[in-house]
Amino acid sequence: MFENSTVVTLPGPLRRQIDHLAQSFLQPTQTIDFSVPRLEPALVSADSMSWLIFKNPVTLFIGGVAAVLLEFGEPRVRDGVWQHSNFRTDPVTRLQRTGLAAMMTIYGPRSKAEAMIAGVVRRHDRVAGRTSEGEAYHANDPVLLDWVQTTAGFGFTEAYHSYVRAVTPAERARLFSEAIPIARLYGATGSPASQEDLDALFETMKPRLVASPVIFEFLDIMRKAPLLPAPARPLQRVLLKAAVEILPAWIRARLGLGSGWDLNPFERALVRTVAKGSDRLILPSLPAVQSCRRLNLPDTYLYRR
């Protein structure tokens, strides 16, 4: 099962089945070949920390859920998403598109990534309204964009740190520096440039974060959505609990995510096993692997660092 103690290999039929599942989840409406055009760089370099962390589909799922929980704690972001998306009626497609956008942002050829981000910014410019509390919002408000970019970076980093391996302070600093140019493209002009900046933003956001029925509706939708094959469906709730666990305790308390969302020791060990295994599993359909090919790097490039 293991090759050179670092790369996980599976029997051919099982590998093809998992690869098909990954492809169908990441490419919902069209097939995008990240291996072309040849030699075109991405927005971040192949030797970046971002390429290393985003290759892991398990921690991306956990970190993405954690990010959404943080975003939904802010009423303007919460209702901007809930009132202007089809998440409640078609959560799988919504998640697929969001996942594909994240992959394009990190791994896609620069020209396609920039075009995609520009399209997102244009669509967001039409998203405006009032929260259920009566507060006005606009999706391209730089303050809200800063929070969205911050929560995404926090979620992906903390999920990898908690369930794969420790992310060092130096590696965190690299992640901040890699994220800033991308955040600017999305319109987030004040996203954190350091851990100190992130801590300060969280402190600033404290009065803004509130509990909401939408948060629990989101978690219920995520638990029931057919994201995994039926036999593996119980794992979804475990991964949701893993996402809640990486949130700071004070945020969990403010959002009403109590001890019922704690992982038990078996569940925590299971999540770590699955996440660490995913970090060494090479699948041809993964954007990370295809993008390495685009740059004439071996498929194993990100799995032996």
For each residue, the residues with C-beta under 8 A, 3 or more apart:
1: 8 9 10
2: 5 6 7 8 9
3: 6 7 8 9
4: 7 304
5: 2
6: 2 3 280 303 304
7: 2 3 4 280 282 300 303 304
8: 1 2 3 277 280 281 282
9: 1 2 3 15 282
10: 1 14 15 18 281
11: 14 15
12: 15 16
13: 16 17
14: 10 11 17 18
15: 9 10 11 12 18 19 283
16: 12 13 19 20
17: 13 14 20 21
18: 10 14 15 21 22 281 283
19: 15 16 22 23 283 284 285
20: 16 17 23 24 285
21: 17 18 24 25 229
22: 18 19 25 26 57 283 285 286
23: 19 20 26 27 31 285
24: 20 21 27 28
25: 21 22 28 96 99 227
26: 22 23 96 99 100 103 285 286 287
27: 23 24 30 31 32 96 100 285
28: 24 25 92 93 96 97 100
29: 93 96 97
30: 27
31: 23 27
32: 27 100 104 108 287
33: 36 290
34: 103 107 108 109 287 290 291 294
35: 38 290 291 293 294
36: 33 109 294
37: 40 109 294
38: 35 294 296
39: 294 295 296
40: 37 109 110 111 294
41: 45 109 110 295
42: 45 46 51 106 107 108 109 110 113 291
43: 105 106 108 110 113 114 181 182 185
44: 48 50 51 106 178 182
45: 41 42 48 51
46: 42 51 291 292 295 297 301 302
47: 51
48: 44 45 51 52 174 178
49: 52 53 167 171 174 175 178
50: 44 53 54 106 175 178 179
51: 42 44 45 46 47 48 54 55 106 107 288 291 302
52: 48 49 55 302 305
53: 49 50 56 59 156 157 160 167 175
54: 50 51 60 102 103 106 107 156 288
55: 51 52 279 286 288 289 302 303
56: 53 59 60 160 164 275 278 279
57: 22 60 61 278 286
58: 61 62 163 239 271 274 275 278 279
59: 53 56 62 63 156 159 160 163 164 275 278 279
60: 54 56 57 63 64 99 102 156 159
61: 57 58 64 65 239 243
62: 58 59 65 66 155 159 163 239 242 243 246 271 275
63: 59 60 66 67 152 155 156 157 158 159 160 243 246
64: 60 61 67 68 98 99 102 152 155 156 243
65: 61 62 68 69 155 222 239 240 243
66: 62 63 69 70 151 154 155 158 159 243 244 246 247
67: 63 64 70 71 148 151 152 154 155 156
68: 64 65 71 72 151 218
69: 65 66 72 73 215 218 219 243 244 247 255 257
70: 66 67 73 74 147 151 154 155 209 247 251
71: 67 68 74 77 78 81 147 148 151
72: 68 69 77 78 81 82 212 214 215 218
73: 69 70 78 208 209 210 211 212 215 251 254 255
74: 70 71 77 78 144 147 205 208 209
75: 78 79 131 132 133 135 137 208 210 212
76: 79 80 131 135 137 141 144
77: 71 72 74 80 81 137 144 147 148
78: 71 72 73 74 75 81 82 131 212 214 215
79: 75 76 82 83 129 130 131 132 137 214
80: 76 77 83 84 127 129 137 139 144
81: 71 72 77 78 84 85 87
82: 72 78 79 85 87 88 214
83: 79 80 129
84: 80 81 127 129 139
85: 81 82 94
86: 89 90 93 94
87: 81 82 90 91 94 218 221
88: 82 91 217 221
89: 86
90: 86 87 93 94
91: 87 88 94 95 221 222 225
92: 28 95 96 225 226 227
93: 28 29 86 90 96 97
94: 85 86 87 90 91 97 98
95: 91 92 98 99 225 227
96: 25 26 27 28 29 92 93 99 100
97: 28 29 93 94 100 101
98: 64 94 95 101 102
99: 25 26 60 64 95 96 102 103
100: 26 27 28 32 96 97 103 104
101: 97 98 104 105 116 120
102: 54 60 64 98 99 105 106 152
103: 26 34 54 99 100 106 107 108 287
104: 32 100 101 107 108 112 113 116 287
105: 43 101 102 108 113 116 117 182
106: 42 43 44 50 51 54 102 103 287
107: 34 42 51 54 103 104 287 288 290 291
108: 32 34 42 43 103 104 105 112 113 116 287 291
109: 34 36 37 40 41 42 112 113 294
110: 40 41 42 43 113 114
111: 40 114 115
112: 104 108 109 115 116
113: 42 43 104 105 108 109 110 116 117
114: 43 110 111 117 118 185
115: 111 112 118 119
116: 101 104 105 108 112 113 119 120
117: 105 113 114 120 121 182 185 186
118: 114 115 121 122 185
119: 115 116 122 123
120: 101 116 117 123 124 186
121: 117 118 124 125 140 185 186 187
122: 118 119 125 126
123: 119 120 126 127
124: 120 121 127 139 140 187
125: 121 122 139 140
126: 122 123
127: 80 84 123 124 138 139 140
128: 136 137 138 139
129: 79 80 83 84 136 137
130: 79 134 135 136 137
131: 75 76 78 79 134 135 136 137
132: 75 79
133: 75
134: 130 131
135: 75 76 130 131
136: 128 129 130 131
137: 75 76 77 79 80 128 129 130 131 141 144
138: 127 128 141 144
139: 80 84 124 125 127 128 144
140: 121 124 125 127 145 187
141: 76 137 138 144 145
142: 145 146 187 188 189 190
143: 146 147 190
144: 74 76 77 80 137 138 139 141 147 148
145: 140 141 142 148 149 183 186 187 188 189 191
146: 142 143 149 150 183 188 189 190 191 201
147: 70 71 74 77 143 144 150 151 201 205
148: 67 71 77 144 145 151 152 188
149: 145 146 152 153 179 182 183 186 188 191
150: 146 147 153 154 191 192 198 201
151: 66 67 68 70 71 147 148 154 155
152: 63 64 67 102 148 149 155 156
153: 149 150 156 157 175 176 179 191 192 198
154: 66 67 70 150 151 157 158 198
155: 62 63 64 65 66 67 70 151 152 158 159 243 246
156: 53 54 59 60 63 64 67 152 153 159 160
157: 53 63 153 154 160 161 167 172 175
158: 63 66 154 155 161 162 246
159: 59 60 62 63 66 155 156 162 163 242 243 246 275
160: 53 56 59 63 156 157 163 164 165 167 275
161: 157 158 164 165 166 167
162: 158 159 242 245 246
163: 58 59 62 159 160 242 271 272 275 276
164: 56 59 160 161 272 275 276 279
165: 160 161 276
166: 161
167: 49 53 157 160 161 171 172 175
168: 171 172
169: 172 173 195
170: 173 174
171: 49 167 168 174 175
172: 157 167 168 169 175 176 195
173: 169 170 176 177 194 195
174: 48 49 170 171 177 178
175: 49 50 53 153 157 167 171 172 178 179
176: 153 172 173 179 180 192 193 194 195 197 198
177: 173 174 180 193
178: 44 48 49 50 174 175 181 182
179: 50 149 153 175 176 182 183 191
180: 176 177 183 184 191 193
181: 43 178 184 185
182: 43 44 105 117 149 178 179 185 186
183: 145 146 149 179 180 186 188 189 191
184: 180 181 187 188 189
185: 43 114 117 118 121 181 182
186: 117 120 121 145 149 182 183
187: 121 124 140 142 145 184
188: 142 145 146 148 149 183 184 191
189: 142 145 146 183 184
190: 142 143 146
191: 145 146 149 150 153 179 180 183 188
192: 150 153 176 195 197 198 200 201
193: 176 177 180 197
194: 173 176 197 198
195: 169 172 173 176 192 198 199
196: 199 200
197: 176 192 193 194 200 201
198: 150 153 154 176 192 194 195 201 202
199: 195 196 202 203
200: 192 196 197 203 204
201: 146 147 150 192 197 198 204 205
202: 198 199 205 206 248 251
203: 199 200 206
204: 200 201
205: 74 147 201 202 208 209
206: 202 203 209 250 254
207:
208: 73 74 75 205
209: 70 73 74 205 206 251 254 255
210: 73 75 254 255
211: 73 215 254 255 256
212: 72 73 75 78 215
213: 216 217
214: 72 78 79 82 217 218
215: 69 72 73 78 211 212 218 219 255 256 257
216: 213 219 220 256
217: 88 213 214 220 221
218: 68 69 72 87 214 215 221 222
219: 69 215 216 222 223 240
220: 216 217 223 224
221: 87 88 91 217 218 224 225
222: 65 91 218 219 225 227 236 240
223: 219 220 236 237 240
224: 220 221
225: 91 92 95 221 222 236
226: 92 230 233
227: 25 92 95 222 236
228: 232 233 235 236
229: 21 232 233
230: 226 233
231:
232: 228 229 235
233: 226 228 229 230 236
234: 237 238
235: 228 232 238 239 270 274
236: 222 223 225 227 228 233 239 240
237: 223 234 240 241
238: 234 235 241 242 263 267 270 271
239: 58 61 62 65 235 236 242 243 271
240: 65 219 222 223 236 237 243 244 261
241: 237 238 244 245 261 262 263 267
242: 62 159 162 163 238 239 245 246 263 267 268 271
243: 61 62 63 64 65 66 69 155 159 239 240 246 247
244: 66 69 240 241 247 252 257 261 262
245: 162 241 242 261 262 263 268
246: 62 63 66 155 158 159 162 242 243
247: 66 69 70 243 244 251 252 255 257
248: 202 251 252
249: 252 253
250: 206 253 254
251: 70 73 202 209 247 248 254 255
252: 244 247 248 249 255 257 258 261
253: 249 250 256 257
254: 73 206 209 210 211 250 251
255: 69 73 209 210 211 215 247 251 252
256: 211 215 216 253
257: 69 215 244 247 252 253 261
258: 252 261
259: 262
260:
261: 240 241 244 245 252 257 258
262: 241 244 245 259
263: 238 241 242 245 267 268 271
264: 267 268
265: 268 269
266: 269 270
267: 238 241 242 263 264 270 271
268: 242 245 263 264 265 271 272
269: 265 266 272 273
270: 235 238 266 267 273 274
271: 58 62 163 238 239 242 263 267 268 274 275
272: 163 164 268 269 275 276
273: 269 270 276 277
274: 58 235 270 271 277 278
275: 56 58 59 62 159 160 163 164 271 272 278 279
276: 163 164 165 272 273 279 280
277: 8 273 274 280 281
278: 56 57 58 59 274 275 281
279: 55 56 58 59 164 275 276 303
280: 6 7 8 276 277 303
281: 8 10 18 277 278
282: 7 8 9 286 289 299 300 303
283: 15 18 19 22 286 289
284: 19 289 290 299
285: 19 20 22 23 26 27 289 290
286: 22 26 55 57 282 283 289 290
287: 26 32 34 103 104 106 107 108 290 291
288: 51 54 55 107 291 292 302
289: 55 282 283 284 285 286 292 293 299 302
290: 33 34 35 107 284 285 286 287 293 294
291: 34 35 42 46 51 107 108 287 288 294 295
292: 46 288 289 295 297 298 299 301 302
293: 35 289 290 296 297 299
294: 34 35 36 37 38 39 40 109 290 291
295: 39 41 46 291 292
296: 38 39 293
297: 46 292 293 301
298: 292 301
299: 282 284 289 292 293 303
300: 7 282 303 304
301: 46 292 297 298 304 305
302: 46 51 52 55 288 289 292 305
303: 6 7 55 279 280 282 299 300
304: 4 6 7 300 301
305: 52 301 302
